[in-house]
Amino acid sequence: MTTAAPARPRAGGPHRAPARWASRWPAWRAFLLLTLPMVAGLLLFKYVAIGWGLLLSFNDARGTISLGSWNGLDNYRRLLGDPAFTRSLVTILVFTLFIVPVTFALALGLAVLVNRLRGGRAIFRTTFFIPTAVSYVVGALVWKMSLFSGTPSGVANSLAYLLGYEDTIGWVATVDPPLYWIVLVTVRLWLQTGLYMILFLAGIQQIPAQLYEAARVDGAHTEWQLFRHITWPMLRNTSVAVTLLLIINAFQAFDEFYNILASNLSGLGSADGRTPLIYLFQTALGEQNYGAGSAGAFIVTALIVVFTLLQGRFAGFGRTGEEEGR
């Protein structure tokens, strides 16, 4: 009598696939658990808010953020016809045209100088970068209440006394000449130059040393020749990125203007330091005209986009070498 041998389970049988899928599901659940709150928050508090603000800009929303009183483009017409708003646009344009090239040149110069140091680079990098960690509100208040306080004990007035100027200068309150611009420009330079210096320094340190050696062989012996023919061309992409960030930050100026010129904004003399964001802040939260405030926000956004596109067009950002040679 013969008995059949028990069947052996086949290697790689149907039990492996369920085990493999079962091992993958916990990873997917963990991924969804970690990302869904962030995605939901991003959609709700950013994109839904932007879309709702766009709808509000076409409504007469006074004292409410509810839709219903459609007025088309009246909010945009009102803002563009308001001399105070157009004057704020001129103010921010002038500020941008001045602060962007000055910060760019200062940051690039500091980066070149720090890169030439044989020792102590980390100390200088940290020293110049520390102001970036300071709040714009804190920096503005220090500038207003200490450095340019307008009192005889203020730092700026103490230096003026040492130079032979005996009168006390009210830096923030003086509108003819507009000395308050010195306060605004210097605090912005102190707060942001270190960050862009770090960006330029990172770009310089990525340039191969062989290029400088080859340039010296070809006759570039001075530092200016090396900078002109090697450093500056190789920093093209970094320069475009820095300029883009500077333009956006300049158009978004609010904290230092609001805190330094808090008294001037109510109509002190002929001082005019109100930026578009301050105007919109007073319109939306002061007058509670959320429709006009939303319309102004999109006007400022359109200006930033236009300046960004123009800057990228002139700089040739994104074009290949063949396209630039045509």
C-alpha positions in Angstrom: 0.0 0.0 0.0 1.4 3.3 -1.0 0.7 6.7 0.5 0.9 9.9 -1.4 3.6 12.3 -0.1 2.2 15.6 1.3 2.3 18.4 -1.2 5.0 21.0 -0.4 4.1 24.6 -0.5 5.5 26.4 -3.5 8.2 28.9 -3.1 7.0 32.4 -3.8 3.3 31.3 -3.4 0.3 33.6 -3.2 1.0 34.4 0.5 3.9 36.7 -0.3 2.0 39.4 -2.1 -0.5 40.1 0.7 2.4 40.3 3.1 4.3 42.7 0.8 1.2 45.0 0.5 0.6 44.8 4.2 4.1 46.0 4.9 3.5 49.0 2.6 0.2 50.2 4.0 1.7 51.5 7.3 4.1 53.7 5.4 1.2 55.2 3.4 -0.8 55.8 6.5 2.1 57.5 8.2 2.7 59.6 5.1 -1.0 60.7 4.9 -1.1 61.3 8.7 1.9 63.6 8.5 1.1 65.5 5.3 -2.7 65.9 5.3 -2.8 68.4 8.2 -0.1 70.5 6.5 -1.9 70.3 3.1 -5.2 71.1 4.6 -3.8 74.1 6.5 -2.1 75.3 3.3 -5.2 75.1 1.3 -7.4 76.7 3.9 -5.3 79.5 5.2 -3.4 80.4 2.0 -5.1 79.5 -1.2 -8.7 79.7 0.1 -7.8 83.0 1.7 -6.3 84.3 -1.5 -9.3 83.3 -3.5 -11.7 84.8 -0.9 -9.7 88.0 -0.9 -9.9 88.2 -4.7 -13.7 87.9 -4.5 -13.8 90.5 -1.7 -12.0 93.0 -4.0 -15.0 93.0 -6.3 -17.5 93.6 -3.4 -18.4 96.5 -1.2 -17.3 94.7 2.0 -17.4 97.3 4.8 -17.3 96.0 8.3 -17.7 92.4 7.0 -15.9 89.8 5.0 -19.1 88.3 3.6 -19.9 88.5 -0.1 -23.0 89.8 -1.6 -22.7 93.5 -2.4 -21.0 93.2 -5.9 -19.5 96.4 -7.2 -17.2 95.2 -10.0 -14.1 97.2 -10.4 -15.2 100.1 -8.2 -12.6 99.3 -5.5 -9.8 99.3 -8.0 -11.0 102.6 -9.5 -11.3 104.2 -6.1 -7.8 103.2 -5.1 -6.1 104.2 -8.3 -8.0 107.5 -8.2 -7.0 108.2 -4.5 -4.0 110.6 -4.3 -3.0 109.1 -1.0 -2.7 105.6 -2.5 -0.9 106.7 -5.7 1.5 108.8 -3.5 2.2 105.6 -1.5 3.0 103.8 -4.7 5.4 106.5 -5.7 7.0 106.4 -2.3 7.6 102.7 -2.4 8.9 102.9 -6.0 11.5 105.5 -5.0 12.4 103.5 -2.0 12.9 100.4 -4.1 14.9 102.1 -6.8 17.3 103.3 -4.0 17.5 100.5 -1.5 17.9 97.7 -4.0 21.1 98.8 -5.8 22.6 100.1 -2.5 22.0 96.9 -0.7 23.2 94.9 -3.7 26.5 96.8 -4.0 27.1 96.7 -0.2 26.4 93.0 0.2 28.5 92.1 -2.8 31.4 94.3 -1.6 31.3 92.7 1.9 31.2 89.2 0.4 34.3 89.9 -1.8 36.2 91.3 1.2 35.3 88.5 3.6 36.2 85.9 0.9 39.7 87.4 0.6 40.4 87.0 4.3 42.9 84.2 5.1 41.5 83.7 8.6 38.5 84.7 10.7 35.9 84.2 7.9 33.5 82.5 10.3 33.7 85.4 12.8 32.9 88.0 10.1 30.1 85.9 8.6 28.5 85.6 11.9 28.9 89.2 12.8 27.3 90.4 9.6 24.6 87.8 9.7 23.4 88.5 13.3 21.2 91.5 12.3 19.2 89.3 10.0 17.9 87.5 13.1 16.6 90.8 14.6 13.0 91.6 14.2 12.3 94.6 11.9 10.1 96.0 14.7 12.9 95.8 17.3 15.4 97.3 14.9 13.1 100.1 14.0 12.5 101.0 17.6 16.2 100.9 18.5 16.9 103.2 15.6 14.1 105.6 16.6 14.5 105.6 20.4 18.3 105.3 20.7 20.4 105.9 17.6 18.2 108.7 16.1 16.1 109.6 19.1 16.3 113.4 18.5 17.5 114.0 22.0 20.9 115.4 23.0 21.9 112.0 24.3 21.0 110.2 21.1 23.9 108.5 19.3 23.5 110.4 16.1 23.2 113.8 17.8 26.3 112.9 20.0 28.3 112.3 16.8 27.0 115.5 15.4 28.2 117.4 18.5 31.7 115.8 18.1 31.7 117.1 14.5 30.9 120.6 15.7 27.2 120.8 15.1 25.7 122.2 18.3 21.9 122.1 17.6 19.8 119.1 18.5 18.5 117.3 15.3 15.0 115.8 15.3 15.8 113.0 12.8 12.4 111.5 12.6 10.4 114.7 12.9 12.4 116.8 10.4 10.6 116.9 7.1 12.5 119.7 5.4 14.9 118.3 4.5 13.4 114.8 5.0 16.0 113.5 7.4 13.6 110.6 8.4 14.7 108.9 5.2 18.2 108.5 6.7 16.7 106.6 9.6 14.6 104.4 7.3 17.4 103.6 4.9 20.1 102.9 7.5 17.9 100.5 9.5 16.9 98.6 6.4 20.5 98.3 5.3 21.6 97.1 8.8 18.8 94.5 8.9 19.1 92.9 5.5 22.6 93.4 4.1 24.1 90.5 6.0 21.7 87.9 4.5 22.5 88.9 1.0 26.2 89.0 1.8 25.9 85.3 2.8 24.2 84.5 -0.5 27.0 86.2 -2.5 29.7 84.6 -0.4 28.2 81.2 -1.0 28.2 81.9 -4.7 31.8 83.1 -4.7 33.0 80.1 -2.9 31.4 77.9 -5.6 33.6 79.4 -8.3 36.4 76.9 -9.2 39.9 78.2 -8.2 41.2 76.9 -11.6 39.4 79.8 -13.3 41.3 82.3 -11.3 44.6 80.5 -12.0 43.9 80.4 -15.7 43.0 84.1 -15.7 46.3 85.0 -14.0 48.1 83.0 -16.7 46.2 85.0 -19.4 47.4 88.3 -17.8 44.7 89.2 -15.2 46.9 90.2 -12.4 44.9 92.8 -10.4 41.9 92.0 -8.2 39.7 94.2 -10.3 40.5 92.2 -13.4 39.8 89.0 -11.7 36.5 90.3 -10.3 35.4 91.7 -13.7 36.3 88.7 -15.8 35.7 85.8 -13.4 33.8 86.6 -10.2 31.1 88.9 -11.7 30.1 86.7 -14.6 30.1 83.6 -12.5 27.7 85.3 -10.0 25.1 86.0 -12.6 22.4 83.6 -11.3 23.1 84.6 -7.7 22.8 88.3 -8.6 19.5 87.7 -10.3 18.2 85.8 -7.3 19.4 88.5 -4.9 17.9 91.3 -7.0 14.6 89.4 -7.1 14.5 89.0 -3.3 15.4 92.6 -2.8 12.6 93.9 -5.0 10.0 91.8 -3.3 11.2 92.8 0.2 11.3 96.4 -0.7 7.7 96.4 -2.0 6.6 94.7 1.2 8.2 97.3 3.5 5.9 97.9 6.5 7.5 97.4 9.9 10.2 100.0 9.9 8.0 102.7 8.2 5.1 102.1 10.6 7.1 102.0 13.8 9.5 104.9 13.0 7.0 107.2 11.4 4.1 106.4 13.7 3.6 110.1 14.5 4.2 111.3 11.0 1.5 109.0 9.6 -1.2 111.1 11.2 -0.2 114.1 9.2 2.9 115.6 10.9 4.2 118.4 8.7 4.7 117.3 5.1 6.3 114.0 5.9 5.2 111.3 3.5 6.4 107.9 4.5 3.3 105.9 4.0 3.9 102.8 2.0 1.1 100.8 0.2 1.0 98.2 2.9 0.5 100.9 5.6 -2.2 102.5 3.5 -4.0 99.1 3.1 -3.5 98.4 6.8 -5.3 101.6 7.7 -8.0 101.0 5.0 -8.8 97.4 5.9 -8.3 97.4 9.7 -8.8 101.1 10.5 -11.7 101.9 8.2 -12.8 98.2 8.0 -13.1 98.5 4.2 -12.0 95.0 3.4 -13.1 95.2 -0.2 -10.8 98.1 -0.9 -8.0 96.6 1.2 -8.2 93.3 -0.8 -8.2 95.3 -4.1 -5.1 97.2 -3.0 -3.3 94.0 -2.0 -3.8 92.6 -5.5 -2.6 95.9 -7.1 0.6 95.6 -5.1 1.0 92.0 -6.0 0.6 92.9 -9.7 3.3 95.5 -9.4 5.7 93.0 -7.8 5.0 90.4 -10.6 5.6 93.1 -13.3 8.9 94.2 -11.7 10.0 90.6 -11.3 9.2 89.7 -14.9 11.0 92.9 -16.2 14.0 92.1 -14.0 14.2 88.6 -15.3 13.8 89.8 -18.8 16.6 92.3 -18.7 18.8 89.8 -16.8 18.1 87.0 -19.2 17.3 84.6 -16.4 16.4 81.2 -17.7 17.9 81.7 -21.1 20.6 79.4 -22.5 23.9 80.6 -23.8 22.8 80.0 -27.4 19.7 82.1 -26.9 21.7 84.9 -25.4 24.1 84.9 -28.3 21.4 85.5 -30.9 
